[in-house]
Amino acid sequence: MQEALTATDAGDDLRARTARLVASAPFQKVVTALILLNAVTLGLETSDTVMERWGGALHAVDHALLLVFTAELALRAYAFRARFLRDPWGIFDIIVVGIAWMPASGELSVLRALRVLRVLRLASVLPSLRNVVEAMLAALPGMGSIVALMFLIFYVFAVMGTKLYGDLMPEQFGSLGAALLTLFQLMTLDDWANIVKPAAEANGLAYLYFLPFILIATFVVLNLFIGVIVESIQTLREQKESADARAATAITDAARSEAHADSQVLLTEMRALRAEIAALRAEKVPS
């Protein structure tokens, strides 16, 4: 029984040391550097000239990095156990690294291109990127109403464009689908002048249709998206600062409670010692 307890204590101590290693700043910096190195090697593999000369070395480095990333995930899983699987970023890392281990031959050869997803692990390693991604995910519910508003704007202007310019510009506004695609192009300001000018030359009032749409879709709605994301980032930052403050307060209160308990124990011991001294003195006094 004693040997079993000793083995358990040794395992817990090893797991704690592994957790400290995995969470340490130097370890995280090494993982970040390896991910960046992997990003460079994957980029070099897109060059035929480089692959002809260094293809074997690049594949060897890529395989070695995959082994390192797998070992790193194994260490994290060993150190944190169930907490690692409950962490969404842990699941993300497992999926990204696991894809690289899938066979990439025959019909699955497309999976070789998915190896570049390992570069996305930077988002889980770097706290700043992780905060941005978490804020964007938290902002998705708020974006739903903005997306619905954008869809209504696109639909109304697409129907209007089909009615007004379907005969004049059949390639751009000949159907509802073509009009929606053209409006999306206008929203991105991609070659918008070549769309607006022909309509304006045929009808000078065309600017009353195109300019309001561009202003609303490109500037107003886009700024709404940015505003929701910025607000989400600010809210997430405030929540983390509040959590850190509560944790610091809890630690301070615990330290004070412990100090108070120690002082009470010390006071009790001093009282007991005084009582013993008084009893000894009473015994020495002659009757």
KENU-787756 format. One record per residue (C-alpha): residue number from 0; residue in one letter; x negated, y negated, z. Coordinates in Angstrom, 2 decimals, always signed. Last residue first. Layout:
BEGIN
<rec resi="NUM" resn="A" east="X" north="Y" up="Z"/>
...
This chain:
BEGIN
<rec resi="286" resn="S" east="-3.04" north="-26.14" up="+51.31"/>
<rec resi="285" resn="P" east="-6.27" north="-26.90" up="+49.63"/>
<rec resi="284" resn="V" east="-5.94" north="-28.45" up="+46.08"/>
<rec resi="283" resn="K" east="-7.59" north="-26.11" up="+43.57"/>
<rec resi="282" resn="E" east="-4.31" north="-24.49" up="+42.46"/>
<rec resi="281" resn="A" east="-2.74" north="-27.89" up="+41.80"/>
<rec resi="280" resn="R" east="-5.69" north="-28.88" up="+39.65"/>
<rec resi="279" resn="L" east="-5.27" north="-25.75" up="+37.55"/>
<rec resi="278" resn="A" east="-1.56" north="-26.45" up="+37.14"/>
<rec resi="277" resn="A" east="-2.24" north="-30.03" up="+36.06"/>
<rec resi="276" resn="I" east="-4.78" north="-28.80" up="+33.52"/>
<rec resi="275" resn="E" east="-2.28" north="-26.26" up="+32.17"/>
<rec resi="274" resn="A" east="+0.42" north="-28.94" up="+31.89"/>
<rec resi="273" resn="R" east="-1.99" north="-31.25" up="+30.12"/>
<rec resi="272" resn="L" east="-2.83" north="-28.48" up="+27.66"/>
<rec resi="271" resn="A" east="+0.85" north="-27.83" up="+26.99"/>
<rec resi="270" resn="R" east="+1.43" north="-31.51" up="+26.38"/>
<rec resi="269" resn="M" east="-1.54" north="-31.65" up="+24.04"/>
<rec resi="268" resn="E" east="-0.26" north="-28.57" up="+22.16"/>
<rec resi="267" resn="T" east="+3.15" north="-30.16" up="+21.76"/>
<rec resi="266" resn="L" east="+1.61" north="-33.38" up="+20.51"/>
<rec resi="265" resn="L" east="-0.54" north="-31.46" up="+18.00"/>
<rec resi="264" resn="V" east="+2.50" north="-29.55" up="+16.75"/>
<rec resi="263" resn="Q" east="+4.45" north="-32.79" up="+16.43"/>
<rec resi="262" resn="S" east="+1.55" north="-34.43" up="+14.60"/>
<rec resi="261" resn="D" east="+1.33" north="-31.48" up="+12.21"/>
<rec resi="260" resn="A" east="+5.07" north="-31.67" up="+11.53"/>
<rec resi="259" resn="H" east="+4.81" north="-35.40" up="+10.87"/>
<rec resi="258" resn="A" east="+1.88" north="-34.84" up="+8.50"/>
<rec resi="257" resn="E" east="+3.83" north="-32.11" up="+6.69"/>
<rec resi="256" resn="S" east="+6.87" north="-34.34" up="+6.45"/>
<rec resi="255" resn="R" east="+4.74" north="-37.20" up="+5.17"/>
<rec resi="254" resn="A" east="+3.11" north="-34.96" up="+2.58"/>
<rec resi="253" resn="A" east="+6.48" north="-33.62" up="+1.49"/>
<rec resi="252" resn="D" east="+7.86" north="-37.16" up="+1.24"/>
<rec resi="251" resn="T" east="+4.88" north="-38.21" up="-0.87"/>
<rec resi="250" resn="I" east="+5.23" north="-35.16" up="-3.13"/>
<rec resi="249" resn="A" east="+8.95" north="-35.79" up="-3.52"/>
<rec resi="248" resn="T" east="+8.32" north="-39.45" up="-4.30"/>
<rec resi="247" resn="A" east="+5.75" north="-38.50" up="-6.94"/>
<rec resi="246" resn="A" east="+8.18" north="-36.01" up="-8.47"/>
<rec resi="245" resn="R" east="+10.97" north="-38.59" up="-8.45"/>
<rec resi="244" resn="A" east="+8.66" north="-41.11" up="-10.13"/>
<rec resi="243" resn="D" east="+7.59" north="-38.56" up="-12.73"/>
<rec resi="242" resn="A" east="+11.23" north="-37.73" up="-13.45"/>
<rec resi="241" resn="S" east="+12.06" north="-41.44" up="-13.77"/>
<rec resi="240" resn="E" east="+9.12" north="-41.95" up="-16.13"/>
<rec resi="239" resn="K" east="+10.26" north="-38.93" up="-18.15"/>
<rec resi="238" resn="Q" east="+13.83" north="-40.22" up="-18.34"/>
<rec resi="237" resn="E" east="+12.64" north="-43.72" up="-19.26"/>
<rec resi="236" resn="R" east="+10.48" north="-42.33" up="-22.09"/>
<rec resi="235" resn="L" east="+13.38" north="-40.22" up="-23.37"/>
<rec resi="234" resn="T" east="+15.67" north="-43.25" up="-23.34"/>
<rec resi="233" resn="Q" east="+13.11" north="-45.36" up="-25.20"/>
<rec resi="232" resn="I" east="+12.58" north="-42.66" up="-27.82"/>
<rec resi="231" resn="S" east="+16.34" north="-42.25" up="-28.24"/>
<rec resi="230" resn="E" east="+16.78" north="-46.01" up="-28.62"/>
<rec resi="229" resn="V" east="+14.06" north="-46.06" up="-31.27"/>
<rec resi="228" resn="I" east="+15.74" north="-43.17" up="-33.10"/>
<rec resi="227" resn="V" east="+19.16" north="-44.83" up="-33.01"/>
<rec resi="226" resn="G" east="+17.73" north="-48.15" up="-34.18"/>
<rec resi="225" resn="I" east="+15.82" north="-46.54" up="-37.04"/>
<rec resi="224" resn="F" east="+18.96" north="-44.84" up="-38.29"/>
<rec resi="223" resn="L" east="+20.92" north="-48.10" up="-38.01"/>
<rec resi="222" resn="N" east="+18.11" north="-49.88" up="-39.83"/>
<rec resi="221" resn="L" east="+18.50" north="-47.44" up="-42.71"/>
<rec resi="220" resn="V" east="+22.26" north="-48.06" up="-42.76"/>
<rec resi="219" resn="V" east="+21.85" north="-51.85" up="-42.99"/>
<rec resi="218" resn="F" east="+18.86" north="-52.07" up="-45.31"/>
<rec resi="217" resn="T" east="+19.12" north="-49.50" up="-48.06"/>
<rec resi="216" resn="A" east="+22.78" north="-48.52" up="-48.01"/>
<rec resi="215" resn="I" east="+24.34" north="-51.90" up="-47.24"/>
<rec resi="214" resn="L" east="+22.00" north="-54.13" up="-49.25"/>
<rec resi="213" resn="I" east="+21.82" north="-51.70" up="-52.18"/>
<rec resi="212" resn="F" east="+25.62" north="-51.28" up="-52.23"/>
<rec resi="211" resn="P" east="+26.22" north="-55.04" up="-52.02"/>
<rec resi="210" resn="L" east="+23.75" north="-55.60" up="-54.89"/>
<rec resi="209" resn="F" east="+25.18" north="-52.98" up="-57.24"/>
<rec resi="208" resn="Y" east="+28.85" north="-53.89" up="-57.45"/>
<rec resi="207" resn="L" east="+28.78" north="-57.68" up="-57.46"/>
<rec resi="206" resn="Y" east="+25.69" north="-57.45" up="-59.68"/>
<rec resi="205" resn="A" east="+27.88" north="-55.80" up="-62.29"/>
<rec resi="204" resn="L" east="+29.77" north="-59.10" up="-62.73"/>
<rec resi="203" resn="G" east="+27.59" north="-60.02" up="-65.70"/>
<rec resi="202" resn="N" east="+28.99" north="-57.10" up="-67.68"/>
<rec resi="201" resn="A" east="+27.13" north="-55.43" up="-70.54"/>
<rec resi="200" resn="E" east="+23.79" north="-57.00" up="-69.65"/>
<rec resi="199" resn="A" east="+24.47" north="-56.35" up="-65.94"/>
<rec resi="198" resn="A" east="+25.09" north="-52.65" up="-66.58"/>
<rec resi="197" resn="P" east="+21.88" north="-52.35" up="-68.57"/>
<rec resi="196" resn="K" east="+19.98" north="-54.31" up="-65.87"/>
<rec resi="195" resn="V" east="+21.19" north="-52.33" up="-62.83"/>
<rec resi="194" resn="I" east="+19.90" north="-48.91" up="-63.77"/>
<rec resi="193" resn="N" east="+16.50" north="-49.90" up="-65.14"/>
<rec resi="192" resn="A" east="+16.11" north="-52.23" up="-62.14"/>
<rec resi="191" resn="W" east="+16.67" north="-49.41" up="-59.66"/>
<rec resi="190" resn="D" east="+13.52" north="-47.55" up="-60.69"/>
<rec resi="189" resn="D" east="+13.43" north="-45.91" up="-57.24"/>
<rec resi="188" resn="L" east="+14.98" north="-48.36" up="-54.77"/>
<rec resi="187" resn="T" east="+15.63" north="-45.40" up="-52.40"/>
<rec resi="186" resn="M" east="+19.27" north="-46.45" up="-52.11"/>
<rec resi="185" resn="L" east="+19.45" north="-46.89" up="-55.89"/>
<rec resi="184" resn="Q" east="+18.30" north="-43.30" up="-56.39"/>
<rec resi="183" resn="F" east="+20.98" north="-42.15" up="-53.93"/>
<rec resi="182" resn="L" east="+23.50" north="-44.18" up="-55.92"/>
<rec resi="181" resn="T" east="+22.41" north="-42.43" up="-59.11"/>
<rec resi="180" resn="L" east="+22.79" north="-39.00" up="-57.49"/>
<rec resi="179" resn="L" east="+26.28" north="-39.90" up="-56.25"/>
<rec resi="178" resn="A" east="+27.21" north="-41.20" up="-59.70"/>
<rec resi="177" resn="A" east="+25.97" north="-38.01" up="-61.36"/>
<rec resi="176" resn="G" east="+28.08" north="-35.92" up="-58.96"/>
<rec resi="175" resn="L" east="+31.18" north="-38.07" up="-59.54"/>
<rec resi="174" resn="S" east="+30.80" north="-37.83" up="-63.28"/>
<rec resi="173" resn="G" east="+29.61" north="-39.98" up="-66.19"/>
<rec resi="172" resn="F" east="+27.99" north="-42.53" up="-63.88"/>
<rec resi="171" resn="Q" east="+24.23" north="-42.22" up="-64.58"/>
<rec resi="170" resn="E" east="+24.17" north="-40.24" up="-67.83"/>
<rec resi="169" resn="P" east="+27.54" north="-41.65" up="-68.92"/>
<rec resi="168" resn="M" east="+26.37" north="-45.27" up="-68.67"/>
<rec resi="167" resn="L" east="+28.96" north="-47.41" up="-70.51"/>
<rec resi="166" resn="D" east="+31.79" north="-44.87" up="-70.45"/>
<rec resi="165" resn="G" east="+31.38" north="-44.01" up="-66.75"/>
<rec resi="164" resn="Y" east="+30.55" north="-47.60" up="-65.81"/>
<rec resi="163" resn="L" east="+33.65" north="-48.94" up="-64.04"/>
<rec resi="162" resn="K" east="+35.62" north="-45.82" up="-63.14"/>
<rec resi="161" resn="T" east="+32.57" north="-43.69" up="-62.31"/>
<rec resi="160" resn="G" east="+31.00" north="-46.58" up="-60.41"/>
<rec resi="159" resn="M" east="+34.14" north="-47.08" up="-58.30"/>
<rec resi="158" resn="V" east="+34.27" north="-43.38" up="-57.45"/>
<rec resi="157" resn="A" east="+30.58" north="-43.42" up="-56.54"/>
<rec resi="156" resn="F" east="+30.97" north="-46.63" up="-54.52"/>
<rec resi="155" resn="V" east="+33.73" north="-45.11" up="-52.38"/>
<rec resi="154" resn="Y" east="+31.92" north="-41.77" up="-51.96"/>
<rec resi="153" resn="F" east="+28.56" north="-43.33" up="-51.10"/>
<rec resi="152" resn="I" east="+30.10" north="-45.66" up="-48.51"/>
<rec resi="151" resn="L" east="+32.11" north="-42.81" up="-46.97"/>
<rec resi="150" resn="F" east="+29.03" north="-40.58" up="-46.85"/>
<rec resi="149" resn="M" east="+27.02" north="-43.37" up="-45.23"/>
<rec resi="148" resn="L" east="+29.66" north="-43.77" up="-42.51"/>
<rec resi="147" resn="A" east="+29.66" north="-40.03" up="-41.85"/>
<rec resi="146" resn="V" east="+25.85" north="-40.05" up="-41.67"/>
<rec resi="145" resn="I" east="+26.00" north="-42.96" up="-39.19"/>
<rec resi="144" resn="S" east="+28.56" north="-41.09" up="-37.06"/>
<rec resi="143" resn="G" east="+26.33" north="-38.01" up="-36.97"/>
<rec resi="142" resn="M" east="+23.18" north="-39.99" up="-36.20"/>
<rec resi="141" resn="G" east="+24.10" north="-40.25" up="-32.52"/>
<rec resi="140" resn="P" east="+24.22" north="-36.48" up="-32.22"/>
<rec resi="139" resn="L" east="+20.82" north="-36.21" up="-33.97"/>
<rec resi="138" resn="A" east="+19.05" north="-38.69" up="-31.66"/>
<rec resi="137" resn="A" east="+17.95" north="-36.01" up="-29.19"/>
<rec resi="136" resn="L" east="+16.24" north="-34.17" up="-32.04"/>
<rec resi="135" resn="M" east="+14.44" north="-37.36" up="-33.07"/>
<rec resi="134" resn="A" east="+13.41" north="-38.04" up="-29.47"/>
<rec resi="133" resn="E" east="+12.05" north="-34.52" up="-29.08"/>
<rec resi="132" resn="V" east="+10.05" north="-34.93" up="-32.29"/>
<rec resi="131" resn="V" east="+8.64" north="-38.28" up="-31.14"/>
<rec resi="130" resn="N" east="+7.76" north="-36.93" up="-27.69"/>
<rec resi="129" resn="R" east="+5.97" north="-33.93" up="-29.21"/>
<rec resi="128" resn="L" east="+3.98" north="-36.24" up="-31.46"/>
<rec resi="127" resn="S" east="+2.76" north="-38.21" up="-28.43"/>
<rec resi="126" resn="P" east="+2.15" north="-35.05" up="-26.38"/>
<rec resi="125" resn="L" east="-0.19" north="-33.52" up="-29.01"/>
<rec resi="124" resn="V" east="-0.08" north="-29.71" up="-28.97"/>
<rec resi="123" resn="S" east="+3.51" north="-29.07" up="-30.08"/>
<rec resi="122" resn="A" east="+3.46" north="-31.56" up="-32.96"/>
<rec resi="121" resn="L" east="-0.04" north="-30.43" up="-33.91"/>
<rec resi="120" resn="R" east="+1.52" north="-27.01" up="-34.42"/>
<rec resi="119" resn="L" east="+2.83" north="-28.44" up="-37.69"/>
<rec resi="118" resn="V" east="-0.54" north="-27.52" up="-39.23"/>
<rec resi="117" resn="R" east="+0.45" north="-23.87" up="-38.81"/>
<rec resi="116" resn="L" east="+3.21" north="-24.55" up="-41.34"/>
<rec resi="115" resn="V" east="+0.45" north="-24.44" up="-43.98"/>
<rec resi="114" resn="R" east="+0.69" north="-20.67" up="-43.80"/>
<rec resi="113" resn="L" east="+4.08" north="-21.00" up="-45.51"/>
<rec resi="112" resn="A" east="+2.39" north="-20.96" up="-48.93"/>
<rec resi="111" resn="R" east="+1.23" north="-17.40" up="-48.26"/>
<rec resi="110" resn="L" east="+4.86" north="-16.51" up="-47.57"/>
<rec resi="109" resn="V" east="+5.62" north="-16.94" up="-51.27"/>
<rec resi="108" resn="S" east="+3.75" north="-13.66" up="-51.84"/>
<rec resi="107" resn="L" east="+6.67" north="-11.84" up="-50.22"/>
<rec resi="106" resn="E" east="+7.95" north="-10.43" up="-53.52"/>
<rec resi="105" resn="G" east="+4.63" north="-8.71" up="-54.08"/>
<rec resi="104" resn="S" east="+2.06" north="-9.49" up="-51.41"/>
<rec resi="103" resn="A" east="+2.04" north="-11.81" up="-48.44"/>
<rec resi="102" resn="P" east="+2.51" north="-9.39" up="-45.54"/>
<rec resi="101" resn="M" east="+3.65" north="-11.20" up="-42.38"/>
<rec resi="100" resn="W" east="+0.89" north="-12.27" up="-40.00"/>
<rec resi="99" resn="A" east="+1.04" north="-15.92" up="-41.07"/>
<rec resi="98" resn="I" east="+4.76" north="-16.03" up="-40.29"/>
<rec resi="97" resn="G" east="+3.97" north="-15.02" up="-36.70"/>
<rec resi="96" resn="V" east="+1.83" north="-18.11" up="-36.15"/>
<rec resi="95" resn="V" east="+4.68" north="-20.47" up="-37.04"/>
<rec resi="94" resn="I" east="+7.33" north="-18.37" up="-35.29"/>
<rec resi="93" resn="I" east="+5.30" north="-17.99" up="-32.07"/>
<rec resi="92" resn="D" east="+4.45" north="-21.71" up="-32.03"/>
<rec resi="91" resn="F" east="+8.13" north="-22.67" up="-32.38"/>
<rec resi="90" resn="I" east="+9.12" north="-20.25" up="-29.60"/>
<rec resi="89" resn="G" east="+6.53" north="-21.89" up="-27.34"/>
<rec resi="88" resn="W" east="+7.81" north="-25.33" up="-28.30"/>
<rec resi="87" resn="P" east="+11.33" north="-24.26" up="-27.33"/>
<rec resi="86" resn="D" east="+10.07" north="-23.23" up="-23.85"/>
<rec resi="85" resn="R" east="+12.09" north="-20.32" up="-22.48"/>
<rec resi="84" resn="L" east="+9.61" north="-17.83" up="-23.94"/>
<rec resi="83" resn="F" east="+6.69" north="-19.51" up="-22.16"/>
<rec resi="82" resn="R" east="+8.63" north="-19.69" up="-18.91"/>
<rec resi="81" resn="A" east="+9.09" north="-15.92" up="-19.05"/>
<rec resi="80" resn="R" east="+5.33" north="-15.26" up="-18.76"/>
<rec resi="79" resn="F" east="+3.43" north="-18.50" up="-18.03"/>
<rec resi="78" resn="A" east="-0.16" north="-17.25" up="-17.93"/>
<rec resi="77" resn="Y" east="+0.22" north="-14.09" up="-20.00"/>
<rec resi="76" resn="A" east="+2.31" north="-15.85" up="-22.66"/>
<rec resi="75" resn="R" east="-0.16" north="-18.73" up="-22.77"/>
<rec resi="74" resn="L" east="-3.09" north="-16.35" up="-23.10"/>
<rec resi="73" resn="A" east="-1.32" north="-14.41" up="-25.86"/>
<rec resi="72" resn="L" east="-0.56" north="-17.65" up="-27.69"/>
<rec resi="71" resn="E" east="-4.26" north="-18.57" up="-27.57"/>
<rec resi="70" resn="A" east="-5.23" north="-15.11" up="-28.80"/>
<rec resi="69" resn="T" east="-2.89" north="-15.52" up="-31.77"/>
<rec resi="68" resn="F" east="-4.34" north="-18.95" up="-32.52"/>
<rec resi="67" resn="V" east="-7.87" north="-17.51" up="-32.40"/>
<rec resi="66" resn="L" east="-6.94" north="-14.60" up="-34.68"/>
<rec resi="65" resn="L" east="-5.36" north="-17.01" up="-37.16"/>
<rec resi="64" resn="L" east="-8.49" north="-19.15" up="-37.01"/>
<rec resi="63" resn="A" east="-10.61" north="-16.12" up="-37.92"/>
<rec resi="62" resn="H" east="-8.31" north="-15.31" up="-40.84"/>
<rec resi="61" resn="D" east="-8.54" north="-18.87" up="-42.17"/>
<rec resi="60" resn="V" east="-12.31" north="-18.91" up="-41.74"/>
<rec resi="59" resn="A" east="-12.62" north="-15.64" up="-43.67"/>
<rec resi="58" resn="H" east="-10.29" north="-16.90" up="-46.41"/>
<rec resi="57" resn="L" east="-12.37" north="-20.08" up="-46.70"/>
<rec resi="56" resn="A" east="-15.61" north="-18.10" up="-46.89"/>
<rec resi="55" resn="G" east="-14.27" north="-15.87" up="-49.65"/>
<rec resi="54" resn="G" east="-12.93" north="-18.80" up="-51.67"/>
<rec resi="53" resn="W" east="-16.13" north="-20.84" up="-51.48"/>
<rec resi="52" resn="R" east="-17.30" north="-21.05" up="-55.08"/>
<rec resi="51" resn="E" east="-14.26" north="-20.17" up="-57.17"/>
<rec resi="50" resn="M" east="-11.97" north="-21.47" up="-54.44"/>
<rec resi="49" resn="V" east="-13.61" north="-24.89" up="-54.48"/>
<rec resi="48" resn="T" east="-13.15" north="-25.24" up="-58.22"/>
<rec resi="47" resn="D" east="-9.56" north="-23.98" up="-58.11"/>
<rec resi="46" resn="S" east="-8.64" north="-26.59" up="-55.48"/>
<rec resi="45" resn="T" east="-5.52" north="-25.76" up="-53.43"/>
<rec resi="44" resn="E" east="-7.62" north="-23.70" up="-51.02"/>
<rec resi="43" resn="L" east="-9.32" north="-26.91" up="-49.89"/>
<rec resi="42" resn="G" east="-6.05" north="-28.08" up="-48.35"/>
<rec resi="41" resn="L" east="-5.68" north="-24.87" up="-46.37"/>
<rec resi="40" resn="T" east="-9.26" north="-25.27" up="-45.13"/>
<rec resi="39" resn="V" east="-8.63" north="-28.86" up="-44.03"/>
<rec resi="38" resn="A" east="-5.42" north="-27.99" up="-42.18"/>
<rec resi="37" resn="N" east="-7.22" north="-25.10" up="-40.47"/>
<rec resi="36" resn="L" east="-9.88" north="-27.52" up="-39.25"/>
<rec resi="35" resn="L" east="-7.13" north="-29.81" up="-37.91"/>
<rec resi="34" resn="I" east="-5.60" north="-26.85" up="-36.09"/>
<rec resi="33" resn="L" east="-9.02" north="-25.92" up="-34.72"/>
<rec resi="32" resn="A" east="-9.60" north="-29.45" up="-33.43"/>
<rec resi="31" resn="T" east="-6.20" north="-29.45" up="-31.70"/>
<rec resi="30" resn="V" east="-6.94" north="-26.10" up="-30.05"/>
<rec resi="29" resn="V" east="-10.32" north="-27.42" up="-28.82"/>
<rec resi="28" resn="K" east="-8.68" north="-30.57" up="-27.46"/>
<rec resi="27" resn="Q" east="-6.06" north="-28.51" up="-25.64"/>
<rec resi="26" resn="F" east="-8.77" north="-26.41" up="-23.99"/>
<rec resi="25" resn="P" east="-10.69" north="-29.52" up="-22.94"/>
<rec resi="24" resn="A" east="-7.49" north="-31.07" up="-21.45"/>
<rec resi="23" resn="S" east="-6.65" north="-28.09" up="-19.24"/>
<rec resi="22" resn="A" east="-3.25" north="-26.40" up="-19.58"/>
<rec resi="21" resn="V" east="-4.65" north="-23.14" up="-20.99"/>
<rec resi="20" resn="L" east="-7.44" north="-23.00" up="-18.41"/>
<rec resi="19" resn="R" east="-5.16" north="-23.79" up="-15.48"/>
<rec resi="18" resn="A" east="-2.72" north="-21.12" up="-16.65"/>
<rec resi="17" resn="T" east="-5.55" north="-18.60" up="-16.98"/>
<rec resi="16" resn="R" east="-6.71" north="-19.38" up="-13.44"/>
<rec resi="15" resn="A" east="-3.17" north="-18.84" up="-12.16"/>
<rec resi="14" resn="R" east="-2.87" north="-15.56" up="-14.05"/>
<rec resi="13" resn="L" east="-6.17" north="-14.35" up="-12.61"/>
<rec resi="12" resn="D" east="-5.03" north="-15.25" up="-9.08"/>
<rec resi="11" resn="D" east="-1.69" north="-13.51" up="-9.63"/>
<rec resi="10" resn="G" east="-3.47" north="-10.39" up="-10.87"/>
<rec resi="9" resn="A" east="-5.84" north="-10.38" up="-7.89"/>
<rec resi="8" resn="D" east="-2.93" north="-10.80" up="-5.48"/>
<rec resi="7" resn="T" east="-1.13" north="-7.90" up="-7.13"/>
<rec resi="6" resn="A" east="-4.24" north="-5.69" up="-6.96"/>
<rec resi="5" resn="T" east="-4.67" north="-6.52" up="-3.26"/>
<rec resi="4" resn="L" east="-1.02" north="-5.73" up="-2.58"/>
<rec resi="3" resn="A" east="-1.38" north="-2.39" up="-4.34"/>
<rec resi="2" resn="E" east="-4.56" north="-1.61" up="-2.38"/>
<rec resi="1" resn="Q" east="-2.80" north="-2.39" up="+0.90"/>
<rec resi="0" resn="M" east="+0.00" north="+0.00" up="+0.00"/>
